[in-house]
Structures are given as C-alpha cells and as structure tokens.
Amino acid sequence: MRLVAGFLALPILLAAAPQEKVKLEWKWKKGETLRYEMTQSSTTPTGAGEMKQEQLFGMTMAVEEVGGDGAGSLKVTYDRVKILMSGMMETDYDSDRDKEPPTEGTGKLMSGFLGESVTMKMSTRGEVLEVKGFDALIEKVAKSAPEGQGDMMQQMMKQAYSDENMASMMQQGYTVLPKDPVAVGDSWESQGTFPMPMMGKMKVTTKCTLKEIRDGGKEAVIAQANKIEVDPEAENPMQGVLEVKDAAGTYEVIWSLERGAMTSMKGDMKMVMSAGGQEIKTTNTTEMKWAPKK
C-alpha cells in the first residue's frame, strides 16, 4: 500500500517542484553581425474588393560597441526590400529578384533604402534606447518621389519617420524581456507608444508569457499579446474623421537561449476603425525572422 501511495503522490510532488528559471536577454558581442528579415502584410476591405499590401525589409545588425551595461550599439544596414500591392494600386518589386529598381511609384521609393544605414542602441532586454540616421535617410529616399512632389513627400515622411518616431516603431519588432529570470508560466508586462500616420500616437500594452523551454534547454517560446489604444493625450489630426475602435494582436516569439538572440516573431494584429460612419476592419501580419544571407 505504501508503494502504491508513493506512486499516486509522485505527480503531486512533481507539480509542486520549483520550475527552473532562465534569463532571457540579448547577448551582444562586438564584431558580430546578425541579419533579419521583417515582413509586414495587410488586408483591407474596400468597396471594390480587397486591398492587399506586403512589404519586406532585409537588414544586417553589426555590433560596433558593447557598453558596460551590456547594451549594444548597432549599425543597421538595409540590404533587401520588397513591395507587393494589389487592389487600388498595383506594385511588385523585389530587389533580390529584379536587377533594376522601378523608375516610379512605391517601388522606386522603397529601393532608396538599399545600402543605407542607421544606428541603433539596444539594451540586453531588447529596449530600443536610441535611433539615429533616419532623418538623413528619409531626405534621400524622398528625392525619389515624382517631380514636384519631393518637398511635400520629404515633409510628410520626416514627420512620420523621424529618429524619435522610428525608435518607437522599431520597438514593435522587438519584445521587451523581463528584468529577472523567469520560469515556464511566468508573465511580465511592458508599455510603450508608437506614431500612426494621421492619427497621432498609439499606446501599446504588451503582456508576455514564457510558454515553453524546448530543444534541450536551448530555445524558449514566448506568447505575446498586445492591446493598442489611441493615446488620449496626443494630438490627433483626424479626430472625429478616422478613429480606431479596437486593436489587438497576438504573437509567438522564438528565443535562442544559447545564442542570446531572437530567432523569430510572428503574429497578427486585428484593427477596427471608423471612417465617416463606416466600419473598416483590417488584419496586419508581422513576421521577423533570423535570415543569414546564403
């Protein structure tokens, strides 16, 4: 009877045993280079059907310096761009496939990023601390605009893609990691803002949960849920004309504990907006993956 009772008690003892904790952090190493590709695609219903858009940026992140706090100073260089649009506007350009960039339109603007670099400072927790170089980059890209539209395009792009705004936008591609080691089932939260063209700033509340440790302890799986709301304290030039009614996203992040770097992040954000009394529903898919050049 004691033996049987021991076997019956074993699952309870295992469940009560403390879970092993792991430290989730970027391990920046001076001189190394990481390469990622970030793809964003969206689908928006229109009166004439659906408008679809997909854009991809390939980028290398060269670690130039590592601070005493472990933060990495990175040189980010764009080495691939892709844009695919269907519906009201048609565009199909991929710098890896096409020998020459388009001579007009969105594809021409996108091609202006190729070979250009900005600098970024990121903490071991994945916090984007600083971004520099987008002001100059946008000035160059805007020169690709059609004749007569360059100055207006540059002004619009500078407002949306300034160094400060881009730091907030780039943060959306990197999960903020917990301060302390965590075990499977543990959760943590972070908050931030990012600019949304014509609508001011959006507040983002992110909740992450460590779902699983796999591959012999080399890899972590993180579930991420984002709740997005209009920042009521920020200026909204489209107040009463175009409003966000609801926006939420779910993502899965794969983290290399061995390397100390993100392997991939993928998920969807669903947004409901109101324009002129009409409800518009959009789905935005984001995927960022570790993609070394062959």
Steps between C-alpha positions, in 0.01 A plus 500: 500500500784740580652434155168572326451814707849612403426464129170688544677784678776530235305728256413734788862520609615567143240773454606661826871492410642846420530573129846573363539868414678636195643843419360646179744757363685620194866399520666765285854423381717768344586416139216256435225559244142377518264515204121511510218535252182673610184451296181693559182426307151644527157434358236776490151455352388772257190564295675344201627191683813462712813709507806294586851616577820321595836662569828346607821652632818292526752646744837420651572601859873544553603534866750788512526544877372337820455722805576418859130430553502252210310729260598464135575788262391368161544606140183395316540473122216425257602241242163390361159659440181354360159655437191325364169685470171403340157659489483875447875518427717236333869462589734200492870556575761281672861618502623139528313409182502814287829625358376857462268691737174649369524845349191630680250434776533329837759253374733787407462651848567165667814444293645816655559306825744254339852532633402773746574475873374637829635447851306350788576439865321207666514375858541136600122501564425597140415861578570733206681779683599718206478521123699740280524549126138476384471876444781487242375173353147633449639812333680278248202269444262792449712617205368194316149645508341615171605843377326773694414274793844466658471786752149401607598131522810585703299709747239225546757224537715700742202551727411131500852353488713729713772345718277529807195348332702221343640399839140443613403322178807274499425401858188324369726247328685408819346350813591672826640223719453461879747650745539178698526129408161336431356148507247342264162659576643831626373823341624860475365824353635807324352816355595737221376727225548519125393756238222420256490728193210748511374363834753617757648246739385154605550352846610137510465275803685172455466187712747217444498147643778243485314205349768237453868413519597251229785356299685385807483840668635689200179670387214689666149559366332825608131588451445872451169689507476869407212735580509822300311823577515859380707711738242752629772750591651510151382726220272318255450698176233254383291510818136442407589407142710184532500319833631171635222310676690186592848358438668193645774262393633158591853383420737212561866573563771235470808583705843336480623464858827362367570792267331770703297632207153488351451230239157611381181687581172453316139600561196699399349829607132556431376858492150646473480862386217741430515739203207724420263273689622192314676216683828376351666178615865432421735213576873564524747211511857556616784250477859567597745216460868430526608468135875481430590566137600186310 
